[in-house]
Amino acid sequence: MNMTTSYLFLILAVFLGVTSNSFAKNAAGFTLLIPSIITAITIVLCMYALSLVMKNIPMGITYASFAGLTIISTVIVGVIRFNQVPNIYSMIGLGLIIIGVLMVNLLGNN
């Protein structure tokens, strides 16, 4: 697997992570069957995708990228789907996460 494929699997892992987070909210503490099943399946697939990424990209870089991108994407889904608008301090923190992900990927592999 080459680096391009690794980053495509990272994007897939982020998508699956955001999906699992979204359905976890809908699962109401895992009391609703269908959202609970979707949450479980997507989180397992997410971890599998991450394990494939880690074949080429160091574990720390992989997880930092995954976590940061998943946080940002989950916030966006929260704004769109659940009307959960972050305050100014949250926005600043999210901006710092974006800067961190960029630094890890652009400068951390040297």
Backbone as XML, in Angstrom:
<?xml version="1.0"?>
<chain id="A" units="angstrom">
  <residue number="1" name="MET">
    <atom name="N" x="0.847" y="-1.169" z="0.000"/>
    <atom name="CA" x="0.000" y="0.000" z="0.000"/>
    <atom name="C" x="0.900" y="1.243" z="0.000"/>
  </residue>
  <residue number="2" name="ASN">
    <atom name="N" x="0.600" y="2.194" z="-0.890"/>
    <atom name="CA" x="1.408" y="3.404" z="-0.963"/>
    <atom name="C" x="0.824" y="4.501" z="-0.057"/>
  </residue>
  <residue number="3" name="MET">
    <atom name="N" x="1.499" y="5.638" z="0.008"/>
    <atom name="CA" x="1.085" y="6.726" z="0.899"/>
    <atom name="C" x="-0.273" y="7.301" z="0.507"/>
  </residue>
  <residue number="4" name="THR">
    <atom name="N" x="-0.539" y="7.387" z="-0.795"/>
    <atom name="CA" x="-1.834" y="7.912" z="-1.237"/>
    <atom name="C" x="-2.959" y="7.027" z="-0.731"/>
  </residue>
  <residue number="5" name="THR">
    <atom name="N" x="-2.790" y="5.733" z="-0.859"/>
    <atom name="CA" x="-3.795" y="4.790" z="-0.370"/>
    <atom name="C" x="-3.941" y="4.901" z="1.143"/>
  </residue>
  <residue number="6" name="SER">
    <atom name="N" x="-2.825" y="5.084" z="1.833"/>
    <atom name="CA" x="-2.878" y="5.241" z="3.291"/>
    <atom name="C" x="-3.709" y="6.459" z="3.677"/>
  </residue>
  <residue number="7" name="TYR">
    <atom name="N" x="-3.488" y="7.560" z="2.982"/>
    <atom name="CA" x="-4.258" y="8.770" z="3.307"/>
    <atom name="C" x="-5.732" y="8.615" z="2.912"/>
  </residue>
  <residue number="8" name="LEU">
    <atom name="N" x="-6.024" y="7.847" z="1.878"/>
    <atom name="CA" x="-7.423" y="7.568" z="1.535"/>
    <atom name="C" x="-8.086" y="6.738" z="2.630"/>
  </residue>
  <residue number="9" name="PHE">
    <atom name="N" x="-7.345" y="5.762" z="3.177"/>
    <atom name="CA" x="-7.883" y="4.989" z="4.295"/>
    <atom name="C" x="-8.032" y="5.855" z="5.545"/>
  </residue>
  <residue number="10" name="LEU">
    <atom name="N" x="-7.160" y="6.838" z="5.719"/>
    <atom name="CA" x="-7.296" y="7.764" z="6.841"/>
    <atom name="C" x="-8.585" y="8.579" z="6.697"/>
  </residue>
  <residue number="11" name="ILE">
    <atom name="N" x="-8.864" y="9.039" z="5.499"/>
    <atom name="CA" x="-10.110" y="9.775" z="5.246"/>
    <atom name="C" x="-11.318" y="8.872" z="5.511"/>
  </residue>
  <residue number="12" name="LEU">
    <atom name="N" x="-11.231" y="7.614" z="5.082"/>
    <atom name="CA" x="-12.306" y="6.663" z="5.357"/>
    <atom name="C" x="-12.488" y="6.471" z="6.865"/>
  </residue>
  <residue number="13" name="ALA">
    <atom name="N" x="-11.376" y="6.349" z="7.593"/>
    <atom name="CA" x="-11.448" y="6.187" z="9.048"/>
    <atom name="C" x="-12.111" y="7.396" z="9.700"/>
  </residue>
  <residue number="14" name="VAL">
    <atom name="N" x="-11.773" y="8.595" z="9.230"/>
    <atom name="CA" x="-12.398" y="9.812" z="9.770"/>
    <atom name="C" x="-13.894" y="9.786" z="9.498"/>
  </residue>
  <residue number="15" name="PHE">
    <atom name="N" x="-14.273" y="9.438" z="8.286"/>
    <atom name="CA" x="-15.701" y="9.360" z="7.941"/>
    <atom name="C" x="-16.418" y="8.357" z="8.847"/>
  </residue>
  <residue number="16" name="LEU">
    <atom name="N" x="-15.826" y="7.193" z="9.036"/>
    <atom name="CA" x="-16.431" y="6.175" z="9.891"/>
    <atom name="C" x="-16.471" y="6.622" z="11.350"/>
  </residue>
  <residue number="17" name="GLY">
    <atom name="N" x="-15.437" y="7.330" z="11.797"/>
    <atom name="CA" x="-15.416" y="7.849" z="13.160"/>
    <atom name="C" x="-16.513" y="8.872" z="13.394"/>
  </residue>
  <residue number="18" name="VAL">
    <atom name="N" x="-16.688" y="9.765" z="12.448"/>
    <atom name="CA" x="-17.747" y="10.777" z="12.548"/>
    <atom name="C" x="-19.119" y="10.101" z="12.509"/>
  </residue>
  <residue number="19" name="THR">
    <atom name="N" x="-19.257" y="9.107" z="11.651"/>
    <atom name="CA" x="-20.522" y="8.368" z="11.572"/>
    <atom name="C" x="-20.823" y="7.683" z="12.902"/>
  </residue>
  <residue number="20" name="SER">
    <atom name="N" x="-19.826" y="7.048" z="13.485"/>
    <atom name="CA" x="-20.053" y="6.371" z="14.769"/>
    <atom name="C" x="-20.410" y="7.370" z="15.861"/>
  </residue>
  <residue number="21" name="ASN">
    <atom name="N" x="-19.750" y="8.532" z="15.867"/>
    <atom name="CA" x="-20.073" y="9.560" z="16.861"/>
    <atom name="C" x="-21.496" y="10.066" z="16.695"/>
  </residue>
  <residue number="22" name="SER">
    <atom name="N" x="-21.894" y="10.284" z="15.477"/>
    <atom name="CA" x="-23.233" y="10.789" z="15.204"/>
    <atom name="C" x="-24.307" y="9.787" z="15.627"/>
  </residue>
  <residue number="23" name="PHE">
    <atom name="N" x="-24.091" y="8.521" z="15.281"/>
    <atom name="CA" x="-25.070" y="7.508" z="15.666"/>
    <atom name="C" x="-25.032" y="7.210" z="17.160"/>
  </residue>
  <residue number="24" name="ALA">
    <atom name="N" x="-23.879" y="7.403" z="17.803"/>
    <atom name="CA" x="-23.818" y="7.222" z="19.258"/>
    <atom name="C" x="-24.728" y="8.232" z="19.953"/>
  </residue>
  <residue number="25" name="LYS">
    <atom name="N" x="-24.780" y="9.458" z="19.432"/>
    <atom name="CA" x="-25.686" y="10.451" z="20.004"/>
    <atom name="C" x="-27.127" y="10.004" z="19.825"/>
  </residue>
  <residue number="26" name="ASN">
    <atom name="N" x="-27.448" y="9.462" z="18.654"/>
    <atom name="CA" x="-28.812" y="8.999" z="18.376"/>
    <atom name="C" x="-29.169" y="7.723" z="19.125"/>
  </residue>
  <residue number="27" name="ALA">
    <atom name="N" x="-28.183" y="6.983" z="19.602"/>
    <atom name="CA" x="-28.445" y="5.702" z="20.264"/>
    <atom name="C" x="-29.032" y="5.882" z="21.662"/>
  </residue>
  <residue number="28" name="ALA">
    <atom name="N" x="-29.039" y="7.095" z="22.178"/>
    <atom name="CA" x="-29.627" y="7.395" z="23.496"/>
    <atom name="C" x="-29.083" y="6.462" z="24.576"/>
  </residue>
  <residue number="29" name="GLY">
    <atom name="N" x="-27.769" y="6.487" z="24.727"/>
    <atom name="CA" x="-27.148" y="5.631" z="25.742"/>
    <atom name="C" x="-27.236" y="4.156" z="25.389"/>
  </residue>
  <residue number="30" name="PHE">
    <atom name="N" x="-27.207" y="3.853" z="24.119"/>
    <atom name="CA" x="-27.307" y="2.488" z="23.592"/>
    <atom name="C" x="-28.613" y="1.805" z="24.008"/>
  </residue>
  <residue number="31" name="THR">
    <atom name="N" x="-29.680" y="2.593" z="24.082"/>
    <atom name="CA" x="-31.002" y="2.029" z="24.378"/>
    <atom name="C" x="-31.815" y="1.807" z="23.107"/>
  </residue>
  <residue number="32" name="LEU">
    <atom name="N" x="-31.379" y="2.398" z="21.989"/>
    <atom name="CA" x="-32.062" y="2.208" z="20.708"/>
    <atom name="C" x="-31.228" y="1.262" z="19.849"/>
  </residue>
  <residue number="33" name="LEU">
    <atom name="N" x="-31.865" y="0.199" z="19.366"/>
    <atom name="CA" x="-31.145" y="-0.901" z="18.718"/>
    <atom name="C" x="-30.414" y="-0.503" z="17.439"/>
  </residue>
  <residue number="34" name="ILE">
    <atom name="N" x="-31.099" y="0.074" z="16.477"/>
    <atom name="CA" x="-30.486" y="0.342" z="15.157"/>
    <atom name="C" x="-29.321" y="1.330" z="15.267"/>
  </residue>
  <residue number="35" name="PRO">
    <atom name="N" x="-29.493" y="2.497" z="15.918"/>
    <atom name="CA" x="-28.325" y="3.383" z="16.040"/>
    <atom name="C" x="-27.182" y="2.744" z="16.821"/>
  </residue>
  <residue number="36" name="SER">
    <atom name="N" x="-27.485" y="1.905" z="17.788"/>
    <atom name="CA" x="-26.437" y="1.229" z="18.564"/>
    <atom name="C" x="-25.654" y="0.259" z="17.690"/>
  </residue>
  <residue number="37" name="ILE">
    <atom name="N" x="-26.353" y="-0.489" z="16.848"/>
    <atom name="CA" x="-25.691" y="-1.442" z="15.942"/>
    <atom name="C" x="-24.829" y="-0.696" z="14.933"/>
  </residue>
  <residue number="38" name="ILE">
    <atom name="N" x="-25.355" y="0.395" z="14.368"/>
    <atom name="CA" x="-24.581" y="1.183" z="13.396"/>
    <atom name="C" x="-23.342" y="1.760" z="14.067"/>
  </residue>
  <residue number="39" name="THR">
    <atom name="N" x="-23.489" y="2.246" z="15.307"/>
    <atom name="CA" x="-22.340" y="2.770" z="16.046"/>
    <atom name="C" x="-21.266" y="1.702" z="16.202"/>
  </residue>
  <residue number="40" name="ALA">
    <atom name="N" x="-21.658" y="0.517" z="16.627"/>
    <atom name="CA" x="-20.694" y="-0.567" z="16.854"/>
    <atom name="C" x="-19.995" y="-0.978" z="15.562"/>
  </residue>
  <residue number="41" name="ILE">
    <atom name="N" x="-20.758" y="-1.119" z="14.497"/>
    <atom name="CA" x="-20.170" y="-1.549" z="13.223"/>
    <atom name="C" x="-19.204" y="-0.489" z="12.683"/>
  </residue>
  <residue number="42" name="THR">
    <atom name="N" x="-19.611" y="0.777" z="12.721"/>
    <atom name="CA" x="-18.752" y="1.821" z="12.155"/>
    <atom name="C" x="-17.484" y="2.027" z="12.984"/>
  </residue>
  <residue number="43" name="ILE">
    <atom name="N" x="-17.550" y="1.850" z="14.298"/>
    <atom name="CA" x="-16.329" y="2.037" z="15.089"/>
    <atom name="C" x="-15.345" y="0.886" z="14.841"/>
  </residue>
  <residue number="44" name="VAL">
    <atom name="N" x="-15.846" y="-0.320" z="14.646"/>
    <atom name="CA" x="-14.960" y="-1.450" z="14.336"/>
    <atom name="C" x="-14.320" y="-1.252" z="12.965"/>
  </residue>
  <residue number="45" name="LEU">
    <atom name="N" x="-15.113" y="-0.849" z="11.976"/>
    <atom name="CA" x="-14.558" y="-0.584" z="10.645"/>
    <atom name="C" x="-13.563" y="0.572" z="10.677"/>
  </residue>
  <residue number="46" name="CYS">
    <atom name="N" x="-13.845" y="1.564" z="11.500"/>
    <atom name="CA" x="-12.937" y="2.706" z="11.654"/>
    <atom name="C" x="-11.573" y="2.239" z="12.180"/>
  </residue>
  <residue number="47" name="MET">
    <atom name="N" x="-11.575" y="1.403" z="13.206"/>
    <atom name="CA" x="-10.317" y="0.911" z="13.773"/>
    <atom name="C" x="-9.569" y="0.034" z="12.775"/>
  </residue>
  <residue number="48" name="TYR">
    <atom name="N" x="-10.306" y="-0.723" z="11.970"/>
    <atom name="CA" x="-9.660" y="-1.535" z="10.937"/>
    <atom name="C" x="-8.979" y="-0.638" z="9.908"/>
  </residue>
  <residue number="49" name="ALA">
    <atom name="N" x="-9.678" y="0.410" z="9.473"/>
    <atom name="CA" x="-9.086" y="1.344" z="8.511"/>
    <atom name="C" x="-7.835" y="1.996" z="9.102"/>
  </residue>
  <residue number="50" name="LEU">
    <atom name="N" x="-7.894" y="2.380" z="10.378"/>
    <atom name="CA" x="-6.715" y="2.976" z="11.022"/>
    <atom name="C" x="-5.550" y="1.995" z="11.079"/>
  </residue>
  <residue number="51" name="SER">
    <atom name="N" x="-5.846" y="0.725" z="11.313"/>
    <atom name="CA" x="-4.760" y="-0.267" z="11.368"/>
    <atom name="C" x="-4.067" y="-0.396" z="10.014"/>
  </residue>
  <residue number="52" name="LEU">
    <atom name="N" x="-4.826" y="-0.219" z="8.931"/>
    <atom name="CA" x="-4.218" y="-0.251" z="7.603"/>
    <atom name="C" x="-3.347" y="0.983" z="7.368"/>
  </residue>
  <residue number="53" name="VAL">
    <atom name="N" x="-3.810" y="2.126" z="7.835"/>
    <atom name="CA" x="-3.033" y="3.363" z="7.691"/>
    <atom name="C" x="-1.692" y="3.229" z="8.395"/>
  </residue>
  <residue number="54" name="MET">
    <atom name="N" x="-1.708" y="2.601" z="9.573"/>
    <atom name="CA" x="-0.488" y="2.494" z="10.381"/>
    <atom name="C" x="0.566" y="1.576" z="9.780"/>
  </residue>
  <residue number="55" name="LYS">
    <atom name="N" x="0.246" y="0.918" z="8.688"/>
    <atom name="CA" x="1.269" y="0.134" z="7.988"/>
    <atom name="C" x="2.310" y="1.046" z="7.339"/>
  </residue>
  <residue number="56" name="ASN">
    <atom name="N" x="1.906" y="2.273" z="6.954"/>
    <atom name="CA" x="2.812" y="3.191" z="6.257"/>
    <atom name="C" x="3.084" y="4.484" z="7.009"/>
  </residue>
  <residue number="57" name="ILE">
    <atom name="N" x="2.159" y="4.912" z="7.821"/>
    <atom name="CA" x="2.304" y="6.181" z="8.533"/>
    <atom name="C" x="2.494" y="5.859" z="10.008"/>
  </residue>
  <residue number="58" name="PRO">
    <atom name="N" x="3.459" y="6.485" z="10.672"/>
    <atom name="CA" x="3.697" y="6.179" z="12.084"/>
    <atom name="C" x="2.420" y="6.329" z="12.926"/>
  </residue>
  <residue number="59" name="MET">
    <atom name="N" x="2.333" y="5.506" z="13.954"/>
    <atom name="CA" x="1.146" y="5.456" z="14.798"/>
    <atom name="C" x="0.775" y="6.822" z="15.370"/>
  </residue>
  <residue number="60" name="GLY">
    <atom name="N" x="1.735" y="7.550" z="15.891"/>
    <atom name="CA" x="1.455" y="8.857" z="16.480"/>
    <atom name="C" x="0.916" y="9.856" z="15.473"/>
  </residue>
  <residue number="61" name="ILE">
    <atom name="N" x="1.516" y="9.874" z="14.299"/>
    <atom name="CA" x="1.059" y="10.771" z="13.229"/>
    <atom name="C" x="-0.346" y="10.367" z="12.786"/>
  </residue>
  <residue number="62" name="THR">
    <atom name="N" x="-0.558" y="9.058" z="12.626"/>
    <atom name="CA" x="-1.864" y="8.556" z="12.205"/>
    <atom name="C" x="-2.941" y="8.977" z="13.199"/>
  </residue>
  <residue number="63" name="TYR">
    <atom name="N" x="-2.692" y="8.704" z="14.470"/>
    <atom name="CA" x="-3.745" y="8.961" z="15.451"/>
    <atom name="C" x="-3.957" y="10.450" z="15.686"/>
  </residue>
  <residue number="64" name="ALA">
    <atom name="N" x="-2.896" y="11.233" z="15.661"/>
    <atom name="CA" x="-3.054" y="12.686" z="15.813"/>
    <atom name="C" x="-3.882" y="13.248" z="14.659"/>
  </residue>
  <residue number="65" name="SER">
    <atom name="N" x="-3.592" y="12.790" z="13.461"/>
    <atom name="CA" x="-4.346" y="13.246" z="12.287"/>
    <atom name="C" x="-5.797" y="12.792" z="12.373"/>
  </residue>
  <residue number="66" name="PHE">
    <atom name="N" x="-5.988" y="11.521" z="12.698"/>
    <atom name="CA" x="-7.335" y="10.970" z="12.810"/>
    <atom name="C" x="-8.148" y="11.714" z="13.868"/>
  </residue>
  <residue number="67" name="ALA">
    <atom name="N" x="-7.572" y="11.881" z="15.040"/>
    <atom name="CA" x="-8.299" y="12.525" z="16.136"/>
    <atom name="C" x="-8.664" y="13.962" z="15.794"/>
  </residue>
  <residue number="68" name="GLY">
    <atom name="N" x="-7.698" y="14.711" z="15.293"/>
    <atom name="CA" x="-7.952" y="16.102" z="14.952"/>
    <atom name="C" x="-9.008" y="16.258" z="13.868"/>
  </residue>
  <residue number="69" name="LEU">
    <atom name="N" x="-8.861" y="15.491" z="12.800"/>
    <atom name="CA" x="-9.822" y="15.587" z="11.691"/>
    <atom name="C" x="-11.208" y="15.104" z="12.106"/>
  </residue>
  <residue number="70" name="THR">
    <atom name="N" x="-11.255" y="14.079" z="12.951"/>
    <atom name="CA" x="-12.542" y="13.576" z="13.420"/>
    <atom name="C" x="-13.225" y="14.588" z="14.333"/>
  </residue>
  <residue number="71" name="ILE">
    <atom name="N" x="-12.461" y="15.241" z="15.187"/>
    <atom name="CA" x="-13.032" y="16.272" z="16.060"/>
    <atom name="C" x="-13.629" y="17.397" z="15.227"/>
  </residue>
  <residue number="72" name="ILE">
    <atom name="N" x="-12.858" y="17.908" z="14.284"/>
    <atom name="CA" x="-13.334" y="19.017" z="13.450"/>
    <atom name="C" x="-14.583" y="18.589" z="12.670"/>
  </residue>
  <residue number="73" name="SER">
    <atom name="N" x="-14.537" y="17.421" z="12.069"/>
    <atom name="CA" x="-15.669" y="16.938" z="11.274"/>
    <atom name="C" x="-16.900" y="16.687" z="12.138"/>
  </residue>
  <residue number="74" name="THR">
    <atom name="N" x="-16.693" y="16.169" z="13.341"/>
    <atom name="CA" x="-17.813" y="15.919" z="14.238"/>
    <atom name="C" x="-18.462" y="17.225" z="14.673"/>
  </residue>
  <residue number="75" name="VAL">
    <atom name="N" x="-17.653" y="18.246" z="14.901"/>
    <atom name="CA" x="-18.215" y="19.560" z="15.247"/>
    <atom name="C" x="-19.071" y="20.086" z="14.095"/>
  </residue>
  <residue number="76" name="ILE">
    <atom name="N" x="-18.576" y="19.941" z="12.878"/>
    <atom name="CA" x="-19.340" y="20.398" z="11.706"/>
    <atom name="C" x="-20.669" y="19.645" z="11.613"/>
  </residue>
  <residue number="77" name="VAL">
    <atom name="N" x="-20.628" y="18.327" z="11.809"/>
    <atom name="CA" x="-21.869" y="17.543" z="11.800"/>
    <atom name="C" x="-22.786" y="18.005" z="12.937"/>
  </residue>
  <residue number="78" name="GLY">
    <atom name="N" x="-22.209" y="18.290" z="14.100"/>
    <atom name="CA" x="-23.010" y="18.773" z="15.227"/>
    <atom name="C" x="-23.716" y="20.080" z="14.925"/>
  </residue>
  <residue number="79" name="VAL">
    <atom name="N" x="-23.021" y="20.969" z="14.226"/>
    <atom name="CA" x="-23.632" y="22.257" z="13.843"/>
    <atom name="C" x="-24.761" y="22.017" z="12.848"/>
  </residue>
  <residue number="80" name="ILE">
    <atom name="N" x="-24.513" y="21.209" z="11.834"/>
    <atom name="CA" x="-25.492" y="20.992" z="10.764"/>
    <atom name="C" x="-26.669" y="20.131" z="11.234"/>
  </residue>
  <residue number="81" name="ARG">
    <atom name="N" x="-26.360" y="19.024" z="11.883"/>
    <atom name="CA" x="-27.405" y="18.035" z="12.192"/>
    <atom name="C" x="-28.100" y="18.276" z="13.528"/>
  </residue>
  <residue number="82" name="PHE">
    <atom name="N" x="-27.360" y="18.778" z="14.525"/>
    <atom name="CA" x="-27.920" y="18.895" z="15.865"/>
    <atom name="C" x="-28.025" y="20.342" z="16.350"/>
  </residue>
  <residue number="83" name="ASN">
    <atom name="N" x="-27.682" y="21.297" z="15.478"/>
    <atom name="CA" x="-27.737" y="22.724" z="15.811"/>
    <atom name="C" x="-26.928" y="23.051" z="17.067"/>
  </residue>
  <residue number="84" name="GLN">
    <atom name="N" x="-25.744" y="22.468" z="17.186"/>
    <atom name="CA" x="-24.852" y="22.679" z="18.319"/>
    <atom name="C" x="-23.706" y="23.597" z="17.880"/>
  </residue>
  <residue number="85" name="VAL">
    <atom name="N" x="-23.940" y="24.895" z="18.013"/>
    <atom name="CA" x="-22.967" y="25.880" z="17.544"/>
    <atom name="C" x="-21.947" y="26.140" z="18.658"/>
  </residue>
  <residue number="86" name="PRO">
    <atom name="N" x="-20.653" y="25.953" z="18.365"/>
    <atom name="CA" x="-19.625" y="26.194" z="19.390"/>
    <atom name="C" x="-19.461" y="27.683" z="19.684"/>
  </residue>
  <residue number="87" name="ASN">
    <atom name="N" x="-19.033" y="27.980" z="20.913"/>
    <atom name="CA" x="-18.775" y="29.375" z="21.273"/>
    <atom name="C" x="-17.384" y="29.799" z="20.799"/>
  </residue>
  <residue number="88" name="ILE">
    <atom name="N" x="-17.023" y="31.031" z="21.069"/>
    <atom name="CA" x="-15.763" y="31.590" z="20.562"/>
    <atom name="C" x="-14.542" y="30.825" z="21.083"/>
  </residue>
  <residue number="89" name="TYR">
    <atom name="N" x="-14.591" y="30.398" z="22.347"/>
    <atom name="CA" x="-13.449" y="29.673" z="22.908"/>
    <atom name="C" x="-13.299" y="28.296" z="22.256"/>
  </residue>
  <residue number="90" name="SER">
    <atom name="N" x="-14.414" y="27.678" z="21.970"/>
    <atom name="CA" x="-14.367" y="26.401" z="21.258"/>
    <atom name="C" x="-13.816" y="26.590" z="19.851"/>
  </residue>
  <residue number="91" name="MET">
    <atom name="N" x="-14.213" y="27.672" z="19.197"/>
    <atom name="CA" x="-13.720" y="27.951" z="17.842"/>
    <atom name="C" x="-12.208" y="28.165" z="17.846"/>
  </residue>
  <residue number="92" name="ILE">
    <atom name="N" x="-11.706" y="28.878" z="18.843"/>
    <atom name="CA" x="-10.258" y="29.080" z="18.957"/>
    <atom name="C" x="-9.553" y="27.738" z="19.152"/>
  </residue>
  <residue number="93" name="GLY">
    <atom name="N" x="-10.096" y="26.907" z="20.040"/>
    <atom name="CA" x="-9.525" y="25.581" z="20.268"/>
    <atom name="C" x="-9.531" y="24.727" z="19.021"/>
  </residue>
  <residue number="94" name="LEU">
    <atom name="N" x="-10.630" y="24.788" z="18.275"/>
    <atom name="CA" x="-10.714" y="24.024" z="17.024"/>
    <atom name="C" x="-9.699" y="24.531" z="16.005"/>
  </residue>
  <residue number="95" name="GLY">
    <atom name="N" x="-9.491" y="25.837" z="15.976"/>
    <atom name="CA" x="-8.465" y="26.400" z="15.098"/>
    <atom name="C" x="-7.081" y="25.883" z="15.463"/>
  </residue>
  <residue number="96" name="LEU">
    <atom name="N" x="-6.809" y="25.779" z="16.765"/>
    <atom name="CA" x="-5.520" y="25.249" z="17.210"/>
    <atom name="C" x="-5.377" y="23.770" z="16.837"/>
  </residue>
  <residue number="97" name="ILE">
    <atom name="N" x="-6.476" y="23.021" z="16.879"/>
    <atom name="CA" x="-6.427" y="21.620" z="16.453"/>
    <atom name="C" x="-6.070" y="21.528" z="14.975"/>
  </residue>
  <residue number="98" name="ILE">
    <atom name="N" x="-6.674" y="22.377" z="14.162"/>
    <atom name="CA" x="-6.365" y="22.383" z="12.727"/>
    <atom name="C" x="-4.891" y="22.701" z="12.507"/>
  </residue>
  <residue number="99" name="ILE">
    <atom name="N" x="-4.382" y="23.710" z="13.208"/>
    <atom name="CA" x="-2.962" y="24.056" z="13.098"/>
    <atom name="C" x="-2.097" y="22.868" z="13.507"/>
  </residue>
  <residue number="100" name="GLY">
    <atom name="N" x="-2.484" y="22.181" z="14.586"/>
    <atom name="CA" x="-1.730" y="21.015" z="15.050"/>
    <atom name="C" x="-1.702" y="19.893" z="14.038"/>
  </residue>
  <residue number="101" name="VAL">
    <atom name="N" x="-2.835" y="19.598" z="13.429"/>
    <atom name="CA" x="-2.887" y="18.534" z="12.414"/>
    <atom name="C" x="-2.001" y="18.892" z="11.231"/>
  </residue>
  <residue number="102" name="LEU">
    <atom name="N" x="-2.069" y="20.147" z="10.809"/>
    <atom name="CA" x="-1.220" y="20.581" z="9.691"/>
    <atom name="C" x="0.259" y="20.472" z="10.047"/>
  </residue>
  <residue number="103" name="MET">
    <atom name="N" x="0.624" y="20.892" z="11.254"/>
    <atom name="CA" x="2.028" y="20.817" z="11.665"/>
    <atom name="C" x="2.515" y="19.370" z="11.721"/>
  </residue>
  <residue number="104" name="VAL">
    <atom name="N" x="1.703" y="18.487" z="12.296"/>
    <atom name="CA" x="2.092" y="17.080" z="12.408"/>
    <atom name="C" x="2.319" y="16.466" z="11.039"/>
  </residue>
  <residue number="105" name="ASN">
    <atom name="N" x="1.418" y="16.765" z="10.082"/>
    <atom name="CA" x="1.518" y="16.134" z="8.768"/>
    <atom name="C" x="2.524" y="16.808" z="7.853"/>
  </residue>
  <residue number="106" name="LEU">
    <atom name="N" x="2.656" y="18.112" z="7.935"/>
    <atom name="CA" x="3.551" y="18.806" z="7.011"/>
    <atom name="C" x="4.977" y="18.906" z="7.539"/>
  </residue>
  <residue number="107" name="LEU">
    <atom name="N" x="5.118" y="18.996" z="8.857"/>
    <atom name="CA" x="6.450" y="19.189" z="9.433"/>
    <atom name="C" x="6.921" y="18.014" z="10.289"/>
  </residue>
  <residue number="108" name="GLY">
    <atom name="N" x="5.995" y="17.175" z="10.731"/>
    <atom name="CA" x="6.334" y="16.106" z="11.656"/>
    <atom name="C" x="6.979" y="14.884" z="11.045"/>
  </residue>
  <residue number="109" name="ASN">
    <atom name="N" x="6.878" y="14.713" z="9.749"/>
    <atom name="CA" x="7.444" y="13.527" z="9.096"/>
    <atom name="C" x="8.884" y="13.722" z="8.650"/>
  </residue>
  <residue number="110" name="ASN">
    <atom name="N" x="9.454" y="14.879" z="8.859"/>
    <atom name="CA" x="10.822" y="15.138" z="8.391"/>
    <atom name="C" x="11.844" y="14.364" z="9.188"/>
  </residue>
</chain>
